[in-house]
């Protein structure tokens, strides 16, 4: 199973913050935003990951994450010349995907919750068996998202991108698990009215073929898209609250890698040394010391 983190886009909704910095490198409490989606793919046991970003930011991601060996994974990088839509990732990544099942997560999406592992593992298995999975989450501002319409038995009837009159409050989150056809199908999509290759069109291709599961993430899960000032602030406060009150480190690629046996404790300590006196460095050192 391959994985893609899509970390491009123009970030205009966060100007002036993103005038000279990538959105996905902004802090969410104590670590860069991209650590969160990276740790989700790693939780799903995905170790071969492509990071797609902009021409101006690609080098910064390489500086931060390197070839992935410090996390026991393989990271490669591609550039999206302009933000022409989420589904374009499967065209840019065609060679990397190589007709294999592939997950994609948006670089500004945060997922947390007990049991996320189980859900991710099921989605990986399904994708390997030819069934793709997307995740839906109840929101109060459905006009901003891809929205799923269900019948009374919760069968999926349609998925619409940013509908003026939403047929439900269930939005499609930025985490997708596809079978080996993602690149082939993405190449069939034509640009929408806003000039983008829409991920919703890709989802609808799978839906029409009866090969798409929409898994509801209930209230035990937190999903946040950190694309606005308010949601960025909410995400930081959420992570701060959990970190302080429960004394845990969430969405740490180093700790996920260690828990999976991909890296040694010494490798965590080496990362912690590099992070100096920062709270994140101290926290991963302390967590590693306590883990067997
Ligand atoms: O967040 C979930 C939503 O993400 C879904 O419900 C929608 O169906 C999906 O279209 C998408 O909607 P957004 O309006 O939030 O997409 P946005 O243009 O903000 O892009 C999402 C992230 O992907 C953002 O971090 C920038 C990045 N991006 C976006 C585009 C269009 C790219 O890297 N390349 C792109 O071409």
Boltz pocket constraint, residues with backbone or C-beta under 6 A from the ligand:
constraints:
  - pocket:
      binder: B
      contacts: [[A, 6], [A, 7], [A, 8], [A, 9], [A, 10], [A, 11], [A, 23], [A, 52], [A, 80], [A, 82], [A, 83], [A, 84], [A, 85], [A, 86], [A, 88], [A, 106], [A, 107], [A, 108], [A, 144], [A, 145], [A, 146], [A, 147], [A, 161], [A, 171], [A, 172], [A, 173], [A, 174], [A, 196], [A, 199], [A, 200], [A, 225], [A, 227]]
      max_distance: 6.0
